[in-house]
Amino acid sequence: MEMSSQDELKAHLIASDPAFRHLAEEHATYHAQLEALESKSSFTPEDEEEEHRLKKLKLRLKDEMEGMLHKAALAHA
């Protein structure tokens, strides 16, 4: 699938599928939390643990979203 087609499908799912929209919103929240954490001038061991936890959560959400995108792409093919 072309990138623009995937972007369009993602935008469509965000607009029309509450479950997908929820995942996308959570993913964006974790992304923002990671950016804030990584911008700190000093990094504690607790920060490292939190970074690892957020990255795992973000990746899990991305995998779920990719699965939903794949199913939707097959349904529209």
Steps between C-alpha positions, in 0.01 A plus 500: 500500500629847416580733786233754399240224476598375845488856637154546347381170647641596839322838484178323399526258793575781745187679377271198483621235747485594870728210600766600248467867599549406867816304415634790291431747782674277757795458263528877460484547878782251558702665224463841667593353840811341347603826336463685831697233683778491242534879506596500869853622570569219748379143472442293815466121519127556556490706181664211313239259635220737402651545153515124452140459625369775270684360198350155560149644537542715190626203297210281614255767387680541169479124440125502576446795266703334223286187535182705471641687199589170333149360555342819370727500193401140422133587542532790255705308244 
